[in-house]
Amino acid sequence: MTSVKTQADTRHVVVIGAGTVGSSCAWNLKKAGFDVTVIDPELPGQTTSYGNAGIISTSHITPFSYPGVTSEIPGWLFDPTGPLFIRWLDFPGFIPWFWKFWRSGTSKHVNWSCRAQARLMHHAVSDFDEILADTNSSHMRKERGTITFYDSRAEFDKDAWKYDIKDELGFEWELLSPSELSIMVPGLDNKGGVAVYNPDWQFILDPGKTTAMIAQACFAAGGNWIQDRVTRVETSDQGVSLVTESGRQITADALVVAAGVWSNQIVRQLDYKVPLAPKRGYHSMIADAGIKLDYPVMSISRGFVMTPMNDGLRIAGAAEFAALDAEPNYDRAKILLRHAQEYLPGLRCNDVSEWLGQRPMMADSIPVISPSPSRTNVFYAFGHGHYGLTQGPTTGKIITAMVCGQEPAMDVSDYRFDRFR
Ligand SMILES: Cc1cc2nc3c(=O)[nH]c(=O)nc-3n(C[C@H](O)[C@H](O)[C@H](O)COP(=O)(O)OP(=O)(O)OC[C@H]3O[C@@H](n4cnc5c(N)ncnc54)[C@H](O)[C@@H]3O)c2cc1C
């Protein structure tokens, strides 16, 4: 007679996905004493987690849907150099997602969302401290804050409510005078607008490599690595069984799904699809920019960031809604470069590489960090949108507590998988 396995019997955990979120889950699970197997067709940290702007943006807590956003969207869409693009041929597939996005734009929901996001963000820095120290990668991070700026006072004033909420929930920010800004970022032409210093924000000098170092620390401690794509997943009282593209069969006691924007492909085999959409972004990486920034500088007006990294200056941003498998449109990356040249007139743009990434974006801007509603041995960690780097280490700790059957360090009810039903 076979007996039903309990949480206490869990020894072997499979993690699908080796981005920042999956690698952080894998490392924390390994540290807690589990046998861990990580599966991904790409090497760790080589997908969305490779090319992001590298910012640990701890006070970005307001959701993307809020009262009045629908009146701003047409202006963004009609500006060919604006921050938002939709591929209209692909648009019908996004209608259910946009419907839920729009419905989550009420004041009540914004209030809920800011608090849910803030709870994760308040843990981000200390969880980063821990994971970087544990994996010998603290040298990949700079702790000196980040500058955000607006082209005009009117645009800053429109965002005043976001700063009120930051104040209320305990996040620091400071207005910079023009002379302070010119000392911190010499050569920046901010068009006479408004600049803000975010002292708690940090940045990572190479997000892809840092993610790989976290995963490697897990493997060095005995974790297993399989480079393959999971195609089929089943569960029973005895555990989980997976089949991969190359025909491997893998069994384990528990499963963590951290497959970023592709998570629904696994999730729908176990529960049901959730409103998760690819919100694409691009970067242009300039190997030799001829300018050295001491701080990342983010233009809120044009929706992009310039981050000094180990391999050069990364210009990252844009929001494009297109099908998951649509071809990249690198004109978006070139537009980012043109914006950067406007703000940094001395910028050299030789030796540029371009990249596309797909942010795993939930319609309500809040990630899923949750047990499956129907399977005791399945856990979900995806949908971190613009903040997967920032929130990866915290997500790893929460998921590990869940797999252990312990209470996580914070209230996690807002990240529930079944909140859309
Ligand atoms: C332009 C841009 C700038 C950004 N800037 C920032 C920033 O400054 N700060 C910040 O915090 N965040 C930022 N982000 C967001 C951040 O990059 C993402 O939220 C984060 O990388 C998501 O991590 P992940 O581990 O969930 O997903 P991913 O890194 O995409 O990893 C998921 C992995 O799952 C694998 N996978 C998928 N399906 C399967 C399968 N069936 N079997 C096995 N493996 C599978 C994939 O191959 C992939 O490697 C930015 C994003 C973009 C695009």
The ligand as a MOL file (V3000), in Angstrom:
LIG
                    3D

  0  0  0     0  0            999 V3000
M  V30 BEGIN CTAB
M  V30 COUNTS 53 58 0 0 0
M  V30 BEGIN ATOM
M  V30 1 C 14.0800 46.4070 -20.3300 0
M  V30 2 C 13.8440 45.8250 -18.9640 0
M  V30 3 C 14.3480 46.4890 -17.8300 0
M  V30 4 C 14.1090 45.9770 -16.5660 0
M  V30 5 N 14.6890 46.5790 -15.4850 0
M  V30 6 C 14.5140 46.0710 -14.2310 0
M  V30 7 C 15.1470 46.6590 -13.1100 0
M  V30 8 O 15.8900 47.6300 -13.2310 0
M  V30 9 N 14.9100 46.1290 -11.8830 0
M  V30 10 C 14.0970 45.0390 -11.7040 0
M  V30 11 O 13.8860 44.6190 -10.5690 0
M  V30 12 N 13.5330 44.3990 -12.7710 0
M  V30 13 C 13.7120 44.9070 -14.0230 0
M  V30 14 N 13.1380 44.2990 -15.1080 0
M  V30 15 C 12.2590 43.1440 -14.8850 0
M  V30 16 C 13.0540 41.8740 -14.6230 0
M  V30 17 O 14.0440 41.7190 -15.6030 0
M  V30 18 C 12.1070 40.6620 -14.6450 0
M  V30 19 O 11.0280 40.8870 -13.7570 0
M  V30 20 C 12.8530 39.4180 -14.1770 0
M  V30 21 O 13.9800 39.1870 -14.9940 0
M  V30 22 C 11.9450 38.1990 -14.2100 0
M  V30 23 O 12.7050 37.1250 -13.7060 0
M  V30 24 P 12.1780 35.6380 -13.7700 0
M  V30 25 O 13.1860 34.7930 -13.1170 0
M  V30 26 O 10.7750 35.6030 -13.2960 0
M  V30 27 O 12.0800 35.3550 -15.3490 0
M  V30 28 P 13.1960 34.9880 -16.4340 0
M  V30 29 O 14.4720 35.6940 -16.1690 0
M  V30 30 O 12.5480 35.1930 -17.7540 0
M  V30 31 O 13.4400 33.4600 -16.1830 0
M  V30 32 C 12.4610 32.4990 -16.4940 0
M  V30 33 C 13.1760 31.2930 -17.0580 0
M  V30 34 O 12.2350 30.2450 -17.2140 0
M  V30 35 C 12.6730 29.4780 -18.3120 0
M  V30 36 N 11.5710 28.6590 -18.7970 0
M  V30 37 C 10.4420 29.0740 -19.4210 0
M  V30 38 N 9.6670 28.0220 -19.7440 0
M  V30 39 C 10.3230 26.9230 -19.3190 0
M  V30 40 C 10.0400 25.5240 -19.3780 0
M  V30 41 N 8.9190 25.0610 -19.9340 0
M  V30 42 N 10.9400 24.6550 -18.8570 0
M  V30 43 C 12.0760 25.1090 -18.2730 0
M  V30 44 N 12.3950 26.4310 -18.1860 0
M  V30 45 C 11.5270 27.3160 -18.7090 0
M  V30 46 C 13.1210 30.5240 -19.3200 0
M  V30 47 O 13.9920 29.9720 -20.2960 0
M  V30 48 C 13.7840 31.5560 -18.4310 0
M  V30 49 O 15.1780 31.3950 -18.3730 0
M  V30 50 C 13.3480 44.7870 -16.4030 0
M  V30 51 C 12.8700 44.1150 -17.5300 0
M  V30 52 C 13.1200 44.6130 -18.7890 0
M  V30 53 C 12.6160 43.8550 -19.9940 0
M  V30 END ATOM
M  V30 BEGIN BOND
M  V30 1 1 1 2
M  V30 2 1 2 3
M  V30 3 2 2 52
M  V30 4 2 3 4
M  V30 5 1 4 5
M  V30 6 1 4 50
M  V30 7 2 5 6
M  V30 8 1 6 7
M  V30 9 1 6 13
M  V30 10 2 7 8
M  V30 11 1 7 9
M  V30 12 1 9 10
M  V30 13 2 10 11
M  V30 14 1 10 12
M  V30 15 2 12 13
M  V30 16 1 13 14
M  V30 17 1 14 15
M  V30 18 1 14 50
M  V30 19 1 15 16
M  V30 20 1 16 17
M  V30 21 1 16 18
M  V30 22 1 18 19
M  V30 23 1 18 20
M  V30 24 1 20 21
M  V30 25 1 20 22
M  V30 26 1 22 23
M  V30 27 1 23 24
M  V30 28 2 24 25
M  V30 29 1 24 26
M  V30 30 1 24 27
M  V30 31 1 27 28
M  V30 32 2 28 29
M  V30 33 1 28 30
M  V30 34 1 28 31
M  V30 35 1 31 32
M  V30 36 1 32 33
M  V30 37 1 33 34
M  V30 38 1 33 48
M  V30 39 1 34 35
M  V30 40 1 35 36
M  V30 41 1 35 46
M  V30 42 1 36 37
M  V30 43 1 36 45
M  V30 44 2 37 38
M  V30 45 1 38 39
M  V30 46 1 39 40
M  V30 47 2 39 45
M  V30 48 1 40 41
M  V30 49 2 40 42
M  V30 50 1 42 43
M  V30 51 2 43 44
M  V30 52 1 44 45
M  V30 53 1 46 47
M  V30 54 1 46 48
M  V30 55 1 48 49
M  V30 56 2 50 51
M  V30 57 1 51 52
M  V30 58 1 52 53
M  V30 END BOND
M  V30 END CTAB
M  END
